Amino acid sequence: MRILIDECLDWRLCRSLVGHDCASVQKMGWGGLTNGALLEKAEQEFDVFLTGDRNLTFQQQTSRFVGLSYVTPKAFSCVTHTL
């Protein structure tokens, strides 16, 4: 599975996703893109978008991106040790 880690999460989460092709938004060179532009790019290269943005589905019409699943970890913080 190809997983993209949003820039609001620590890129080191990739280390925990053993057996998957994982990259961060920063590593892809997509830092600073608007959510819409980011999701368009992510849909073309990834299966899953891992984000800490709980409002993403309210801010974007996510149904447009049918090839991309969204995961928001339930945590008190986006700091790595709490995820």
N, C-alpha and C positions, 0 to 999 in steps of 0.2 A: 504494500500500500504506500502511496506517495502522500506525505503529510507536510503541510506548510505551517510553521509556527509564526503567529502574528508578532509584530514588533512590540506589542505591549506585554508579551511574555518573554521569559528568559530563554535564549537560544539553546541553553544547555539541556533543556527538556529533550532535545533530540537524542541525547545520550541514553535516556531512559526508554526510548522507543526502538529497542533492538529488533532487528528483523524487518524494519521498514525503511523506505527511502525518505529521509527527513531533511528539511532545510528550513532556515529562518528567512523571514522577509528581508532582513539585512543582508544575508548571504546571497540572496538572489539579486540584490541591488535595487530592491523595490521599496526601500524605506522612504517614507514621506508621501507615498501615493495616496490619493483619496480612496476611501473604502470601495467605491464603485470600480475604479480603475484596477485596484488591487485584486478584487474578486474576479474581474474579467481575465486578468493574467493567470491567477491561481487556477481557475477552472480549466484552462488549457494545459496545465502541467501537473496538477495535483488532484488527488481524490478527496482529501480531507483538509479543512482549514481549522486549525486549533487556535482559538482566540480567547482573550480574557474580557472582551467587549460584550457584555450581556445585552447591550442595546442594539447590536448589529442588525437583528431581524426587524427592529422597529425603524432603523435608519435607512435600510436598503430593502429593495424588493428582491429578497433572496430567492424567490421562486424563479427568477430569470436565469439563475445559475444551476441548472438541473444536474450538471455533472460534478457538483461539488457538495460535500457534506460539511456541516459546521459542528464543531464541538467546543463547548465552553466548560472548562473544568469548574466544579463547585469547590471553591476554596475561600478562605477568609481574606487572602491576599494573593497577588500575582508573583510574590517572591518565591523562588524555586523551592526552598525548604518547606513551604506550606502546601505545595501542590503535591 
